[in-house]
C-alpha cells in the first residue's frame, strides 16, 4: 500500500504499488448516472462532457465532480544522451527555462493563469544528467526509483486534477526510445524533430534511438526496466506522480509525447494503470498519435502544439471544468418546471 512517508526504495517496490492500485469509486459513478437523466437537456446531448463528469466523479470519489483546484507540475531533468547531438538546444537551457518558469515568463505560466490552475516546478536532480543511454542504462534501479518517489511527493490531498508537465532538453529522444522499446516498429516511426532539429540531426537521433534499444534489449523485461534504461529522471518523476495520484484519488490529465511515454511504462506493467488518466492534447510530435493509439486514449484537443511543459493539457482544463459545472449546476426538469421526455 502506498505510504507517502515511506517512499519506495527500488523498482520492485514500485511494482508492488502497481499491483495494488485502487479502483474507481463505482458508487460515485452510479450517483452521477442517476442524476444525469434528470438534468434539463436531452439525454447524451453534452457528448463527451458527460463522459468527463462521470470519469471525474469516479476517480475523485465523489458524486459531485469538482474542478476548483487543478494543478500543473513541471518536472525538469537533464539527459546525458544530449551529448550525441540529438537536440537543437544545449543542456544549459534546462536551468534557464526553470528560472523562466519561476519568474513567470514561460508559456505555461500564462496558460495556467488563463485557466485558473496552480503551477509548480520541481527540479529532479537537474544539475546531474542521466547517463548517456546510447552507451549505458540511463539510471540504475535505485536511482530510477528515487526519481519516481520524488514525483510521488508532488501529489497533495485536495487537488481536483493533476497535469504532469516536463522540461528536459533531449527528452523527446527518451520518449521515442521508450515507445520503440514498448511497442516495436521502426525507430523512425517513433522519432520526431523535437525542438526543431534539421534532417541530419533527425537521422542521427533516429539511429541513436534504434541502437539504444538493441543495446539494452536483454535488460528490459517490463515497462519499469525500459524507463530505467532509456528514460530520464523527469520522466520517472511523472510516472511516480501518476501512481501517487491514483492512490490519492486525484484524476490525471496527461500532456504530450513525453508525458504519455511516462504513462506508457506503467501501462506496460499493468493494463489498467491509466484508467484514472485522460489525455489533454495530441502533440505535433509524430510518435504521439501512434502512442495514443497503443494506449487506447483519445485526446481532448488537437492544436498542433509540441511545447511540452504541460501546456497542451492545461489548455484542456476548462473542458473538464465545464463538465463538472454542467453536472453540478444544471437544474433538474422537476426543479425548473420543465416537462421531461414522455415514456412511449
C-alpha positions as a printed NumPy array, in Angstrom:
array([[  0.   ,   0.   ,   0.   ],
       [  1.248,   3.493,  -0.837],
       [  2.609,   5.467,   2.094],
       [  3.937,   8.933,   1.314],
       [  6.048,   8.88 ,   4.477],
       [  7.846,   5.732,   3.337],
       [  8.641,   6.165,  -0.366],
       [  9.666,   3.137,  -2.425],
       [ 13.366,   2.352,  -2.431],
       [ 13.619,   0.228,  -5.564],
       [ 11.672,  -0.754,  -8.657],
       [ 10.333,  -3.955,  -7.117],
       [  8.572,  -1.832,  -4.516],
       [  7.131,   0.256,  -7.364],
       [  5.879,  -2.957,  -8.974],
       [  4.143,  -3.839,  -5.724],
       [  2.406,  -0.457,  -5.715],
       [  1.224,  -1.033,  -9.266],
       [ -0.126,  -4.461,  -8.323],
       [ -2.251,  -2.909,  -5.558],
       [ -3.718,   0.116,  -7.37 ],
       [ -7.162,   1.134,  -6.08 ],
       [-10.093,   1.025,  -8.478],
       [-12.732,   3.529,  -9.458],
       [-15.458,   4.56 ,  -6.993],
       [-18.433,   2.798,  -8.541],
       [-20.888,   4.294,  -6.026],
       [-19.89 ,   7.826,  -7.033],
       [-20.304,   6.964, -10.69 ],
       [-23.68 ,   5.359, -10.022],
       [-24.851,   8.613,  -8.414],
       [-23.74 ,  10.595, -11.469],
       [-25.528,   8.184, -13.796],
       [-28.685,   8.534, -11.714],
       [-28.595,  12.342, -11.741],
       [-27.612,  12.827, -15.401],
       [-31.006,  11.921, -16.969],
       [-32.815,  14.372, -14.675],
       [-30.891,  17.415, -15.956],
       [-32.561,  19.9  , -18.292],
       [-31.17 ,  18.612, -21.595],
       [-31.776,  15.74 , -23.986],
       [-30.017,  12.576, -22.894],
       [-26.456,  12.436, -24.207],
       [-26.629,  15.923, -25.692],
       [-23.434,  17.109, -23.986],
       [-21.454,  14.315, -25.607],
       [-18.01 ,  13.787, -24.131],
       [-18.677,  16.314, -21.355],
       [-20.982,  13.721, -19.817],
       [-18.193,  11.153, -20.011],
       [-15.822,  13.601, -18.331],
       [-18.129,  14.291, -15.382],
       [-18.58 ,  10.554, -14.852],
       [-14.822,   9.99 , -15.048],
       [-14.031,  12.834, -12.664],
       [-16.562,  11.632, -10.095],
       [-15.326,   8.065, -10.183],
       [-11.675,   8.928,  -9.677],
       [-12.246,  11.79 ,  -7.225],
       [-14.535,   9.535,  -5.211],
       [-17.449,  11.972,  -5.079],
       [-20.941,  12.101,  -6.555],
       [-20.383,  15.766,  -7.428],
       [-17.213,  16.152,  -9.531],
       [-15.027,  19.171,  -8.74 ],
       [-12.629,  21.276, -10.766],
       [-11.79 ,  24.14 ,  -8.432],
       [ -8.177,  23.132,  -7.762],
       [ -6.324,  21.74 , -10.766],
       [ -2.525,  21.754, -10.675],
       [  0.166,  21.596, -13.326],
       [  3.577,  20.426, -12.134],
       [  6.559,  20.819, -14.45 ],
       [  9.296,  18.291, -13.701],
       [ 12.726,  19.329, -15.001],
       [ 15.514,  16.859, -15.718],
       [ 18.782,  16.612, -17.616],
       [ 19.659,  13.952, -20.206],
       [ 23.128,  12.601, -20.909],
       [ 22.107,  11.463, -24.387],
       [ 22.166,  15.128, -25.487],
       [ 25.922,  14.639, -25.922],
       [ 25.09 ,  12.664, -29.075],
       [ 23.741,  15.787, -30.828],
       [ 20.048,  14.844, -30.725],
       [ 18.719,  18.288, -29.754],
       [ 18.776,  21.748, -31.3  ],
       [ 19.408,  23.304, -27.872],
       [ 22.248,  22.832, -25.355],
       [ 21.671,  21.372, -21.858],
       [ 22.192,  24.826, -20.318],
       [ 18.669,  25.696, -21.479],
       [ 17.251,  23.394, -18.787],
       [ 18.237,  25.633, -15.884],
       [ 17.477,  28.775, -17.86 ],
       [ 13.949,  27.593, -18.563],
       [ 13.39 ,  26.611, -14.935],
       [ 14.309,  30.158, -13.969],
       [ 11.889,  31.391, -16.616],
       [  9.102,  29.29 , -15.087],
       [  9.887,  30.633, -11.632],
       [  9.91 ,  34.216, -12.941],
       [  6.569,  33.731, -14.674],
       [  7.857,  34.181, -18.203],
       [  7.043,  30.854, -19.902],
       [  4.012,  29.865, -21.932],
       [  2.808,  27.526, -19.211],
       [  2.728,  30.42 , -16.727],
       [  0.359,  32.345, -18.972],
       [ -1.811,  29.335, -19.746],
       [ -2.171,  28.403, -16.067],
       [ -3.243,  31.967, -15.303],
       [ -5.818,  31.889, -18.072],
       [ -7.355,  28.561, -16.981],
       [ -7.1  ,  29.239, -13.22 ],
       [ -4.718,  26.372, -12.469],
       [ -1.932,  26.147,  -9.915],
       [  1.621,  25.776, -11.248],
       [  4.558,  24.097,  -9.536],
       [  8.087,  23.458, -10.794],
       [ 10.148,  20.546,  -9.451],
       [ 13.776,  20.027, -10.387],
       [ 14.705,  16.338, -10.478],
       [ 18.465,  16.427,  -9.816],
       [ 18.64 ,  18.893, -12.696],
       [ 22.347,  19.532, -12.258],
       [ 23.177,  15.836, -12.791],
       [ 22.449,  14.444, -16.262],
       [ 21.332,  10.87 , -16.57 ],
       [ 23.842,   8.509, -18.132],
       [ 24.029,   8.654, -21.926],
       [ 21.688,   5.781, -22.751],
       [ 23.347,   5.262, -26.112],
       [ 26.277,   3.917, -24.085],
       [ 24.802,   2.556, -20.818],
       [ 21.497,   2.493, -18.916],
       [ 20.224,   5.983, -18.142],
       [ 19.681,   5.129, -14.467],
       [ 20.251,   2.287, -12.061],
       [ 17.384,   0.63 , -10.199],
       [ 17.626,   2.708,  -7.046],
       [ 18.153,   5.961,  -8.929],
       [ 15.098,   5.393, -11.078],
       [ 13.001,   4.522,  -8.016],
       [ 14.289,   7.627,  -6.237],
       [ 13.158,   9.836,  -9.112],
       [  9.757,   8.132,  -9.128],
       [  9.423,   8.642,  -5.384],
       [ 10.289,  12.307,  -5.812],
       [  7.474,  12.594,  -8.324],
       [  5.093,  10.955,  -5.877],
       [  5.702,  13.822,  -3.464],
       [  4.056,  16.207,  -5.948],
       [  0.594,  14.848,  -5.157],
       [ -1.327,  16.502,  -2.343],
       [ -4.713,  15.759,  -0.896],
       [ -7.273,  18.276,  -2.055],
       [ -6.188,  18.514,  -5.673],
       [ -9.038,  18.027,  -8.138],
       [ -6.817,  17.29 , -11.139],
       [ -3.119,  16.747, -11.78 ],
       [ -1.302,  17.609, -15.004],
       [  2.263,  16.251, -15.26 ],
       [  4.405,  18.541, -17.405],
       [  8.106,  18.413, -18.182],
       [ 11.196,  20.296, -19.226],
       [ 14.299,  18.447, -20.331],
       [ 16.456,  19.035, -23.384],
       [ 16.705,  15.663, -25.127],
       [ 13.608,  14.145, -23.598],
       [ 11.789,  13.512, -26.894],
       [ 14.699,  11.189, -27.69 ],
       [ 13.98 ,   9.355, -24.447],
       [ 10.244,   9.29 , -25.214],
       [ 10.907,   7.833, -28.664],
       [ 13.188,   5.197, -27.194],
       [ 10.574,   4.252, -24.591],
       [  7.834,   3.941, -27.204],
       [ 10.07 ,   1.934, -29.562],
       [ 11.072,  -0.408, -26.737],
       [  7.476,  -0.941, -25.604],
       [  5.716,  -1.227, -28.95 ],
       [  8.292,  -2.192, -31.554],
       [  8.046,  -0.896, -35.096],
       [ 10.901,   1.076, -36.563],
       [ 12.832,   3.824, -34.763],
       [ 11.746,   6.288, -37.465],
       [  8.071,   5.72 , -36.627],
       [  8.647,   6.99 , -33.096],
       [ 11.298,   9.684, -33.627],
       [ 10.463,  13.297, -34.492],
       [ 12.159,  16.67 , -34.651],
       [ 11.63 ,  17.605, -31.003],
       [ 12.932,  21.141, -30.541],
       [ 13.238,  21.583, -34.308],
       [ 16.326,  19.658, -35.433],
       [ 17.356,  19.534, -39.097],
       [ 17.348,  16.471, -41.344],
       [ 20.871,  15.375, -40.476],
       [ 20.2  ,  15.589, -36.739],
       [ 16.914,  13.713, -37.173],
       [ 18.753,  10.892, -38.935],
       [ 21.251,  10.81 , -36.084],
       [ 18.52 ,  10.925, -33.435],
       [ 16.664,   8.048, -35.097],
       [ 19.811,   5.948, -35.19 ],
       [ 20.525,   6.683, -31.515],
       [ 17.01 ,   5.534, -30.573],
       [ 17.259,   2.312, -32.545],
       [ 20.761,   1.436, -31.383],
       [ 19.853,   2.084, -27.741],
       [ 17.017,  -0.442, -27.814],
       [ 19.307,  -3.046, -29.351],
       [ 21.928,  -2.279, -26.699],
       [ 19.562,  -2.657, -23.743],
       [ 17.041,  -5.211, -25.008],
       [ 18.299,  -8.023, -22.779],
       [ 17.795,  -5.834, -19.683],
       [ 14.291,  -4.621, -20.486],
       [ 11.796,  -7.122, -19.09 ],
       [  8.929,  -4.723, -18.31 ],
       [  7.999,  -1.064, -18.541],
       [  9.977,  -0.05 , -15.467],
       [ 13.106,  -1.625, -16.919],
       [ 12.516,   0.376, -20.096],
       [ 12.189,   3.544, -18.021],
       [ 15.42 ,   2.784, -16.186],
       [ 17.388,   2.025, -19.348],
       [ 16.291,   4.805, -21.721],
       [ 14.178,   7.235, -19.701],
       [ 15.004,  10.346, -17.734],
       [ 14.558,  11.478, -14.168],
       [ 11.746,  13.9  , -15.037],
       [ 10.011,  11.097, -16.951],
       [ 10.397,   8.804, -13.949],
       [  9.051,  11.557, -11.69 ],
       [  5.957,  11.929, -13.877],
       [  5.391,   8.162, -13.74 ],
       [  5.681,   8.251,  -9.953],
       [  3.247,  11.144,  -9.72 ],
       [  0.72 ,   9.255, -11.843],
       [  0.88 ,   6.317,  -9.42 ],
       [  0.548,   8.533,  -6.341],
       [ -2.393,  10.363,  -7.901],
       [ -4.236,   7.058,  -8.268],
       [ -3.769,   6.284,  -4.572],
       [ -4.81 ,   9.824,  -3.581],
       [ -7.95 ,   9.858,  -5.769],
       [ -6.662,  12.643,  -7.987],
       [ -7.506,  12.181, -11.674],
       [ -4.7  ,  12.889, -14.134],
       [ -4.707,  14.796, -17.421],
       [ -1.684,  13.766, -19.471],
       [  0.117,  16.171, -21.765],
       [  2.131,  15.384, -24.893],
       [  4.596,  12.781, -26.125],
       [  6.953,  12.79 , -23.144],
       [  4.155,  12.828, -20.571],
       [  2.414,   9.929, -22.3  ],
       [  5.679,   7.993, -22.587],
       [  5.982,   8.259, -18.804],
       [  2.458,   6.88 , -18.507],
       [  3.105,   4.132, -21.051],
       [  5.748,   2.458, -18.91 ],
       [  3.064,   1.951, -16.235],
       [  0.523,   0.596, -18.711],
       [  3.153,  -1.891, -19.84 ],
       [  3.285,  -3.252, -16.285],
       [ -0.462,  -3.203, -15.648],
       [ -3.053,  -2.77 , -18.391],
       [ -5.484,  -0.663, -16.319],
       [ -2.821,   1.524, -14.696],
       [ -4.009,   4.57 , -16.647],
       [ -7.754,   4.278, -16.119],
       [ -7.586,   7.423, -13.971],
       [ -5.878,   9.321, -16.811],
       [ -7.203,  11.264, -19.779],
       [ -5.018,  12.871, -22.442],
       [ -5.262,  16.624, -22.873],
       [ -3.974,  17.079, -26.41 ],
       [ -2.345,  15.499, -29.447],
       [  1.219,  16.665, -29.887],
       [  2.628,  17.57 , -33.304],
       [  5.452,  15.149, -32.482],
       [  4.605,  12.302, -34.913],
       [  5.078,   9.463, -32.448],
       [  2.443,  10.824, -30.09 ],
       [ -0.595,   9.895, -32.168],
       [  0.794,   6.363, -32.52 ],
       [  1.375,   6.206, -28.787],
       [ -2.181,   7.318, -28.026],
       [ -3.454,   4.565, -30.29 ],
       [ -1.395,   1.994, -28.391],
       [ -2.694,   3.34 , -25.084],
       [ -6.3  ,   3.403, -26.311],
       [ -6.648,   7.091, -25.445],
       [ -8.427,   9.888, -27.328],
       [ -7.14 ,  13.406, -26.709],
       [ -9.426,  16.281, -25.784],
       [ -7.916,  18.822, -28.196],
       [ -5.555,  18.946, -31.188],
       [ -3.939,  22.354, -31.661],
       [ -0.709,  21.23 , -33.327],
       [  1.334,  22.049, -30.218],
       [  4.692,  20.488, -29.3  ],
       [  5.976,  22.676, -26.477],
       [  5.711,  20.334, -23.509],
       [  5.598,  21.968, -20.059],
       [  2.063,  20.578, -19.587],
       [  0.854,  23.343, -21.917],
       [ -1.493,  21.379, -24.179],
       [ -3.15 ,  19.553, -21.31 ],
       [ -3.52 ,  22.78 , -19.327],
       [ -5.453,  24.302, -22.205],
       [ -7.95 ,  21.434, -21.923],
       [ -8.665,  22.029, -18.218],
       [-11.673,  24.3  , -18.975],
       [-13.36 ,  21.416, -20.786],
       [-13.218,  19.311, -17.624],
       [-14.307,  22.287, -15.53 ],
       [-17.28 ,  22.795, -17.834],
       [-18.199,  19.133, -17.487],
       [-18.181,  19.362, -13.696],
       [-20.081,  22.661, -13.624],
       [-22.745,  21.41 , -16.019],
       [-23.365,  18.285, -13.992],
       [-23.466,  20.12 , -10.672],
       [-25.105,  23.388, -11.68 ],
       [-27.787,  22.469, -14.162],
       [-31.337,  22.388, -12.892],
       [-33.329,  19.204, -12.982],
       [-36.507,  19.02 , -15.057],
       [-38.536,  18.933, -11.85 ],
       [-36.831,  21.94 , -10.273],
       [-37.051,  24.025, -13.432],
       [-40.69 ,  23.118, -14.022],
       [-39.881,  21.719, -17.464],
       [-41.689,  18.694, -18.793],
       [-39.349,  15.765, -19.254],
       [-39.319,  13.221, -22.011],
       [-42.531,  11.234, -22.027],
       [-42.431,   7.461, -21.932],
       [-43.604,   5.771, -25.136]])
